[in-house]
């Protein structure tokens, strides 16, 4: 079994050394890493082929293979993403509070600082390896990465290239580490490395998130499994609804902001559902329908209660009929993972009600849920999408990777 204590200790030491780096030097390292990723594209693709071959032989789905693949286009996108992070303003050393306590003779300042060491557990997404490094390094956090077995060769290769950039610039290479043992036992042990890891971010399936919530002794940010909903209100423009739902469901099945559940007001069901179903049929999307929706289409698959809780990550969508906007909101708040939900309506008052009462990190009016993304929101990149309410919520950029501390100065001050 891998020596996690040693990995944690080296990462903690590296995190301290990062505090002394200037922002200019941090940005130079990021730009050098981006160029090294381009220069080592063939090496990265060769290592990725090993993972792809195993996944294909295991009968993995097309959406899974899409997440796993490191193509020239994906590698260039990774490099560009790192360059974009380098261009962002640092959230560090910002004053968030200032108070002079003249009675006590002290000056109090609260400033933003790194967490120290951030742990990230994720599944078959090699791009997360580079994104996580870039965001953590920009905020002067060391990062320990625990990827899944499906992408282990890709992840090890990516970290080896990143470390070249650190070494080239005289930076402690342990600022980024990948845990090469992919066993469940090691994952559970990593979740308890509280002495060395200051924050844990799990990214992936609902089961992974659940395991981290139940087993970690490290403070965690719970990120987005995505059972995302689109509600077609009785005052919806049906053509608009069909296009938004088609995009939200089919642009990319494997992402957490894809629409998995369709909710339709009964008053518009017979008019809207056939048109929406016809549009979705262009991508052979399977509809899992409640009783009233099934009677309208007379085709599809009858839905079970479990379907309304399911994040498919595939060409499948559930359909629920409701009699009011209040029922729609109640259904979504009960069944969603509190990630991203949308309402399609031309009634602004009903839209405002939906936006106010839906308890999710991102809520949309007449727009696709696919926009929930750090890059789209202007963060440059994201470390994940938080579905909890403490510290960070929604797409998490650089600001989510800093904490604060109080700096207090006096002149021989003693409390009176």
C-alpha positions as CSV (number, residue, x, y, z in Angstrom):
1,X,0.0,0.0,0.0
2,X,1.2,3.5,-0.8
3,X,2.7,5.6,2.0
4,X,0.1,8.3,2.4
5,X,1.7,9.7,5.5
6,X,4.8,10.5,3.5
7,X,2.8,11.9,0.6
8,X,0.8,14.1,3.0
9,X,4.0,15.3,4.8
10,X,5.8,16.2,1.5
11,X,2.7,18.1,0.3
12,X,2.4,20.0,3.5
13,X,6.1,21.1,3.3
14,X,5.5,22.1,-0.4
15,X,2.5,24.2,0.5
16,X,4.6,26.2,3.0
17,X,7.2,26.9,0.3
18,X,4.5,28.1,-2.1
19,X,3.7,31.0,0.2
20,X,7.0,32.7,-0.8
21,X,6.3,32.7,-4.5
22,X,5.5,36.0,-6.2
23,X,2.4,36.1,-8.4
24,X,4.6,36.7,-11.4
25,X,6.5,33.5,-10.7
26,X,3.3,31.5,-10.2
27,X,2.1,32.7,-13.5
28,X,5.3,31.8,-15.3
29,X,5.2,28.3,-13.9
30,X,1.6,27.9,-15.2
31,X,2.6,29.2,-18.7
32,X,5.6,26.8,-18.8
33,X,3.3,23.9,-17.7
34,X,0.9,24.7,-20.5
35,X,3.6,24.7,-23.1
36,X,5.0,21.4,-21.7
37,X,1.6,19.8,-22.0
38,X,1.5,20.8,-25.7
39,X,5.1,19.6,-26.2
40,X,4.3,16.2,-24.6
41,X,1.0,15.7,-26.4
42,X,2.1,12.4,-28.0
43,X,3.4,11.0,-24.7
44,X,0.1,11.9,-23.0
45,X,-2.0,10.3,-25.8
46,X,0.1,7.1,-25.8
47,X,-0.5,6.7,-22.0
48,X,-4.1,7.6,-22.5
49,X,-4.5,4.9,-25.1
50,X,-3.7,2.3,-22.4
51,X,-6.6,3.5,-20.3
52,X,-8.9,3.8,-23.4
53,X,-8.1,0.2,-24.5
54,X,-9.0,-1.2,-21.0
55,X,-12.2,0.9,-20.9
56,X,-13.3,-0.3,-24.4
57,X,-12.6,-3.9,-23.6
58,X,-14.6,-3.5,-20.4
59,X,-17.6,-2.3,-22.5
60,X,-17.7,1.2,-21.1
61,X,-20.3,3.5,-22.5
62,X,-19.7,6.1,-25.2
63,X,-20.2,8.9,-22.6
64,X,-17.6,7.3,-20.3
65,X,-15.1,7.0,-23.2
66,X,-15.8,10.6,-24.1
67,X,-14.8,11.8,-20.6
68,X,-11.7,9.6,-20.6
69,X,-10.2,10.5,-24.0
70,X,-7.2,12.8,-24.4
71,X,-7.3,13.9,-28.0
72,X,-5.3,16.7,-29.6
73,X,-8.3,18.9,-29.2
74,X,-8.7,18.0,-25.5
75,X,-5.0,18.5,-24.8
76,X,-5.0,21.9,-26.5
77,X,-8.0,22.8,-24.4
78,X,-6.2,21.8,-21.3
79,X,-3.2,23.9,-22.1
80,X,-5.4,26.9,-23.0
81,X,-7.3,26.5,-19.7
82,X,-4.0,26.7,-17.7
83,X,-3.0,29.8,-19.6
84,X,-6.4,31.4,-18.8
85,X,-5.9,30.6,-15.1
86,X,-2.5,32.4,-15.3
87,X,-4.3,35.5,-16.6
88,X,-6.8,35.6,-13.8
89,X,-6.4,38.0,-10.8
90,X,-5.2,36.2,-7.7
91,X,-7.7,36.1,-4.8
92,X,-4.9,36.0,-2.3
93,X,-3.8,38.7,0.2
94,X,-7.1,40.6,-0.2
95,X,-8.3,42.5,2.9
96,X,-11.8,41.5,3.8
97,X,-12.0,43.3,7.2
98,X,-10.2,46.1,8.9
99,X,-10.7,47.3,12.5
100,X,-8.6,49.5,14.8
101,X,-9.4,48.8,18.4
102,X,-7.9,51.9,19.9
103,X,-9.1,51.0,23.5
104,X,-7.0,47.8,23.4
105,X,-4.2,49.3,21.3
106,X,-4.4,46.8,18.4
107,X,-5.1,46.8,14.7
108,X,-7.0,43.9,13.2
109,X,-6.9,42.9,9.6
110,X,-8.5,39.9,7.9
111,X,-6.9,38.7,4.7
112,X,-7.4,35.9,2.2
113,X,-4.8,33.1,2.4
114,X,-4.4,29.6,0.9
115,X,-5.9,26.5,2.6
116,X,-2.6,24.7,2.5
117,X,-3.1,21.2,1.0
118,X,-6.1,20.4,-1.0
119,X,-7.1,16.8,-1.8
120,X,-9.2,15.9,-4.8
121,X,-10.8,12.6,-5.4
122,X,-12.2,12.1,-8.9
123,X,-13.1,9.5,-11.6
124,X,-12.3,9.1,-15.3
125,X,-11.5,12.7,-16.2
126,X,-7.8,13.3,-17.0
127,X,-8.5,16.9,-17.7
128,X,-9.4,17.4,-14.0
129,X,-5.7,16.6,-13.2
130,X,-4.5,19.6,-15.0
131,X,-7.4,21.9,-14.0
132,X,-7.0,21.0,-10.3
133,X,-3.3,21.7,-10.4
134,X,-3.7,25.0,-12.2
135,X,-6.4,26.4,-9.8
136,X,-4.6,25.1,-6.7
137,X,-1.2,26.4,-7.8
138,X,-2.6,29.8,-8.7
139,X,-3.9,30.0,-5.1
140,X,-0.6,28.7,-3.7
141,X,-2.2,25.5,-2.4
142,X,-0.4,22.1,-2.8
143,X,-2.7,19.4,-4.2
144,X,-2.9,15.7,-3.7
145,X,-4.8,13.9,-6.5
146,X,-6.6,10.6,-6.1
147,X,-8.0,9.6,-9.5
148,X,-9.8,6.4,-10.4
149,X,-8.2,3.2,-11.9
150,X,-9.8,3.9,-15.3
151,X,-7.6,6.9,-15.9
152,X,-4.5,6.1,-13.8
153,X,-2.0,6.0,-16.7
154,X,-3.3,9.2,-18.1
155,X,-3.2,10.9,-14.6
156,X,0.3,9.7,-13.8
157,X,1.5,11.0,-17.2
158,X,-0.1,14.4,-16.8
159,X,1.4,14.9,-13.3
160,X,4.8,13.9,-14.6
161,X,4.6,16.6,-17.2
162,X,3.4,19.2,-14.7
163,X,6.2,18.3,-12.4
164,X,8.7,19.1,-15.2
165,X,7.4,22.6,-15.2
166,X,7.8,22.9,-11.4
167,X,11.3,21.6,-11.4
168,X,12.2,23.8,-14.3
169,X,11.3,26.8,-12.2
170,X,12.9,25.6,-9.0
171,X,9.5,24.9,-7.3
172,X,9.0,22.0,-5.0
173,X,7.6,19.2,-7.3
174,X,5.5,17.9,-4.4
175,X,3.1,20.9,-4.9
176,X,1.3,18.3,-7.0
177,X,1.1,14.6,-6.3
178,X,-1.0,11.8,-7.8
179,X,-1.7,8.7,-5.6
180,X,-0.9,5.8,-7.8
181,X,-2.7,3.1,-5.7
182,X,-6.3,3.2,-6.9
183,X,-7.7,0.7,-4.4
184,X,-10.8,1.5,-2.3
185,X,-8.8,0.9,0.9
186,X,-6.3,3.6,-0.1
187,X,-9.2,6.0,-1.0
188,X,-10.7,5.5,2.4
189,X,-7.4,6.0,4.2
190,X,-6.8,9.2,2.2
191,X,-10.1,10.6,3.4
192,X,-8.8,10.4,6.9
193,X,-5.5,12.2,6.3
194,X,-6.7,15.3,8.2
195,X,-3.3,16.0,9.8
196,X,-1.9,16.9,6.3
197,X,-4.9,17.7,4.0
198,X,-6.8,20.8,4.9
199,X,-9.7,20.5,2.4
200,X,-11.1,17.5,0.4
201,X,-13.1,17.9,-2.8
202,X,-14.7,14.8,-4.2
203,X,-15.7,15.0,-7.9
204,X,-17.7,12.3,-9.6
205,X,-20.6,9.9,-9.2
206,X,-23.2,10.1,-6.4
207,X,-21.7,7.0,-4.8
208,X,-18.3,8.7,-4.6
209,X,-19.7,11.9,-3.1
210,X,-21.7,9.8,-0.6
211,X,-18.6,7.8,0.4
212,X,-16.7,11.0,1.0
213,X,-19.5,12.6,3.1
214,X,-19.8,9.5,5.2
215,X,-16.1,8.6,5.6
216,X,-13.9,11.7,5.5
217,X,-12.5,13.3,8.6
218,X,-11.2,16.1,6.4
219,X,-13.6,19.0,5.8
220,X,-15.1,18.5,2.4
221,X,-16.9,20.5,-0.3
222,X,-19.7,18.3,-1.6
223,X,-19.8,18.6,-5.4
224,X,-22.2,17.9,-8.1
225,X,-23.8,14.8,-9.0
226,X,-26.4,16.4,-11.2
227,X,-30.0,15.3,-11.5
228,X,-30.9,18.6,-13.2
229,X,-34.5,19.5,-14.2
230,X,-36.2,21.6,-16.8
231,X,-39.7,22.7,-15.9
232,X,-42.0,23.6,-18.9
233,X,-44.6,26.0,-17.4
234,X,-48.1,26.3,-18.8
235,X,-47.1,29.7,-20.2
236,X,-44.0,28.3,-22.0
237,X,-43.1,29.0,-25.6
238,X,-43.1,25.4,-26.8
239,X,-40.6,25.9,-29.6
240,X,-38.3,27.6,-27.2
241,X,-38.8,24.8,-24.7
242,X,-38.0,22.1,-27.2
243,X,-34.7,23.7,-28.2
244,X,-33.6,24.4,-24.7
245,X,-34.3,20.9,-23.5
246,X,-32.6,19.4,-26.6
247,X,-29.5,21.3,-25.8
248,X,-29.6,20.6,-22.0
249,X,-30.1,16.9,-22.6
250,X,-28.1,16.0,-25.7
251,X,-25.2,18.5,-26.1
252,X,-23.1,16.2,-23.9
253,X,-24.6,13.3,-21.9
254,X,-21.8,12.7,-19.5
255,X,-21.6,16.1,-17.8
256,X,-23.2,16.9,-14.4
257,X,-25.1,19.9,-15.8
258,X,-27.0,17.9,-18.4
259,X,-30.8,17.8,-18.0
260,X,-31.9,14.4,-16.6
261,X,-35.5,15.2,-15.6
262,X,-38.3,17.0,-17.5
263,X,-41.2,18.4,-15.6
264,X,-44.3,19.6,-17.6
265,X,-47.4,21.5,-16.5
266,X,-50.5,19.4,-17.3
267,X,-52.2,22.4,-19.1
268,X,-49.5,22.3,-21.8
269,X,-48.6,18.6,-21.8
270,X,-50.5,17.6,-25.0
271,X,-49.1,20.6,-26.9
272,X,-45.5,20.5,-25.6
273,X,-44.6,16.9,-25.0
274,X,-45.0,15.6,-28.6
275,X,-42.9,18.4,-30.0
276,X,-40.2,17.9,-27.3
277,X,-40.2,14.2,-27.8
278,X,-39.8,14.6,-31.6
279,X,-36.8,16.9,-31.1
280,X,-35.2,14.5,-28.7
281,X,-35.8,11.6,-31.1
282,X,-33.1,13.2,-33.3
283,X,-30.6,11.9,-30.8
284,X,-32.6,8.7,-29.9
285,X,-33.2,9.9,-26.4
286,X,-35.3,7.4,-24.4
287,X,-38.2,8.9,-22.5
288,X,-39.2,7.5,-19.1
289,X,-42.8,8.7,-18.7
290,X,-45.2,9.0,-15.8
291,X,-48.8,7.8,-16.5
292,X,-50.2,11.0,-17.9
293,X,-47.2,11.6,-20.2
294,X,-47.3,8.0,-21.4
295,X,-51.0,8.4,-22.4
296,X,-50.1,11.4,-24.5
297,X,-47.2,9.8,-26.4
298,X,-48.5,6.2,-26.3
299,X,-44.8,5.2,-26.6
300,X,-41.7,5.3,-24.5
301,X,-40.9,3.6,-21.2
302,X,-43.1,3.8,-18.1
303,X,-41.2,5.6,-15.3
304,X,-40.6,4.3,-11.8
305,X,-40.2,6.5,-8.8
306,X,-36.5,5.8,-8.9
307,X,-36.3,7.3,-12.4
308,X,-37.1,10.8,-10.9
309,X,-34.1,10.6,-8.6
310,X,-31.7,9.3,-11.3
311,X,-28.7,11.0,-12.9
312,X,-28.5,8.9,-16.1
313,X,-25.4,10.3,-17.8
314,X,-26.9,8.8,-21.0
315,X,-29.5,9.4,-23.7
316,X,-32.4,8.9,-21.2
317,X,-34.7,11.5,-19.6
318,X,-37.5,11.2,-17.1
319,X,-40.8,13.0,-17.6
320,X,-43.1,14.1,-14.7
321,X,-46.5,15.8,-15.1
322,X,-47.6,18.4,-12.6
323,X,-50.8,20.5,-12.0
324,X,-49.2,23.7,-10.7
325,X,-45.9,25.5,-10.4
326,X,-46.0,24.8,-6.7
327,X,-46.1,21.1,-7.4
328,X,-43.2,21.5,-9.9
329,X,-41.1,23.3,-7.3
330,X,-41.9,20.8,-4.6
331,X,-41.1,17.9,-7.0
332,X,-37.8,19.4,-8.1
333,X,-36.7,20.3,-4.6
334,X,-37.4,16.7,-3.4
335,X,-35.8,14.8,-6.3
336,X,-32.9,17.0,-7.4
337,X,-29.3,17.0,-6.3
338,X,-29.5,20.8,-5.9
339,X,-27.2,21.4,-8.9
340,X,-29.0,23.2,-11.8
341,X,-32.7,23.7,-12.7
342,X,-34.5,25.7,-15.3
343,X,-38.0,27.1,-16.0
344,X,-39.3,27.7,-19.5
345,X,-42.0,30.4,-19.3
346,X,-43.0,33.7,-20.8
347,X,-44.6,34.8,-17.4
348,X,-42.0,36.8,-15.5
349,X,-43.8,36.6,-12.2
350,X,-43.8,32.8,-12.4
351,X,-40.2,32.8,-13.4
352,X,-39.3,34.9,-10.4
353,X,-41.2,32.6,-8.1
354,X,-39.3,29.6,-9.5
355,X,-35.9,31.3,-9.3
356,X,-36.6,32.3,-5.6
357,X,-38.0,29.0,-4.4
358,X,-35.9,26.4,-6.1
359,X,-33.2,25.2,-3.7
360,X,-30.3,24.6,-6.1
361,X,-26.9,26.2,-6.7
362,X,-27.8,27.6,-10.2
363,X,-31.3,28.3,-11.4
364,X,-32.3,29.4,-14.9
365,X,-35.1,31.1,-16.8
366,X,-35.5,30.3,-20.5
367,X,-31.9,28.9,-20.7
368,X,-30.1,25.6,-20.7
369,X,-28.7,24.0,-17.6
370,X,-25.5,23.4,-19.6
371,X,-24.3,26.9,-18.7
372,X,-23.4,25.9,-15.1
373,X,-19.6,26.0,-15.7
374,X,-16.8,28.0,-14.2
375,X,-15.5,29.1,-17.6
376,X,-19.0,30.3,-18.7
377,X,-19.5,32.1,-15.3
378,X,-16.2,34.0,-15.9
379,X,-14.0,32.1,-13.4
380,X,-11.6,30.9,-16.1
381,X,-11.9,27.3,-14.9
382,X,-13.5,25.4,-12.0
383,X,-12.4,23.0,-9.4
384,X,-15.9,21.5,-9.3
385,X,-19.6,22.5,-8.8
386,X,-20.6,22.7,-5.1
387,X,-24.1,21.6,-4.3
388,X,-23.8,22.4,-0.6
389,X,-24.2,25.8,1.1
390,X,-21.2,26.2,3.4
391,X,-18.1,28.1,2.1
392,X,-18.9,27.7,-1.6
393,X,-21.9,27.0,-3.8
394,X,-22.2,26.5,-7.5
395,X,-19.2,26.5,-9.9
396,X,-16.0,27.0,-7.8
397,X,-13.2,29.1,-9.2
398,X,-10.2,30.6,-7.5
399,X,-12.2,32.4,-4.8
400,X,-13.4,29.0,-3.5
401,X,-9.8,27.9,-2.9
402,X,-8.9,30.5,-0.3
403,X,-9.8,31.0,3.3
404,X,-9.0,33.9,5.6
405,X,-7.0,34.6,8.7
406,X,-6.8,37.6,11.1
407,X,-3.5,39.5,11.4
408,X,-3.4,41.5,14.7
409,X,-0.6,44.0,15.5
410,X,0.1,46.0,18.6
411,X,2.9,47.7,20.5
412,X,3.3,45.6,23.6
413,X,-0.5,45.4,23.8
414,X,-2.1,43.5,26.7
415,X,-5.9,43.0,27.1
416,X,-7.5,45.5,29.5
